[in-house]
Amino acid sequence: MNAIAPRHIRAQAAVWVADLHGPHRDVQLEARLRRWIAADPRHAAAFELATDAWQRSGNLRADLPTANSPPRYSRARAVPARARASREFPAGPALAGSAVLCTLLIALFYFLRDDAITTGAAEQRTVILSDGTQVSLNARSHLLVKYDDRTRQVTLAQGEAYFNVAKHQPRPFVVLLGARKVIALGTAFEVRREDTTGSTFAVTLVEGSVAIEPRAWPDALPSDPAPGLTLLTPGQRLQVAADVPDRIDLPSLDRVTAWQKGQLIFDDASLREAAHEFNRYGTRKIIIGTAVPATLRVGGVFRIGDPESFAQAMANAYPLRIVQRGENIILDRQ
């Protein structure tokens, strides 16, 4: 999957957001939007970024309707769906009135301009933001930067980023992650987000302090506990996933940040977990055969981007054979 959606997909997402604010929003429109998002993994990330662009233009938030959300009917009849994917900048069915059209143009201006930082399948990148904050991006990552007079705000749409936040700044540093956000001042922390369609992510604090809280809360670093608020201390990691309670643990920081040194460190990981980590990089994939026992464990330090050496080490350690099939490296029982 590409780290950033092509421009025509981002334009379609901007039109969808405008449609949700138009006079013709109804259950049919919401159903078409859900189908469009489900059709391509890039659509969900593009829709979230388009929503951010709409917000910064001063408009109300456009939330993706869920299957259980109550329908929002308009008094006007719904306009039939149009073929959106065939045009670079499709005309939305609900662009009624010049106010909505102007808003869409403003959102498109912000959404399509080059304030996104992206990395490819085998790329890692370190950048310095305008305030001096250093951001290191792992492979397949997409970060959208939006600073203003009140906050230093970034959106991690997908991937993994290490933030070394500039100190002595009056504005809080905010990382948006779906329905939640991370707030920090002078801090070093890492965020990993693989699931671009939901709220699954992990935040590991290296130094300083951060707060993880609902996105709707004020952009200020709180000091007192409150329901819905998580305050981390250095060394702690918060893991968030849908339908399960949040979990805080104390991982090895060397292991969490090893990717910045071009390494993967495993400590009693399952073979499938290790293969999944390797498959985040490059185009060659490690596939574990169904006959391989789930009890096989992996430990050691390996080089990112060298799945062949990892596969050979596993074949030597266990009774496994290697099968090369196109871009795939298959590990199976002998």
Secondary structure, 3 states (H helix, E strand, C coil): CCCCCCHHHHHHHHHHHHHHHCCCCCHHHHHHHHHHHHCCHHHHHHHHHHHHHHHHCCCCCCCCCCCCCCCCCCCCCCCCCCCCCCCCCCCCCCCCCHHHHHHHHHHHHHHHCCCEEECCCCCCEEEECCCCCEEEECCCCEEEEEECCCCEEEEEEEEEEEEECCCCCCCCEEEEECCEEEEECCCEEEEEECCCCCCCEEEEEEECCEEEEECCCCCCCCCCCCCCCEEECCCCEEEECCCCCCEEECCCHHHHCHHHHCEEEEEEEEHHHHHHHHCCCCCCEEEECCCCCCCCEEEEEEECCCHHHHHHHHHHHCCEEEEEECCEEEEEEC
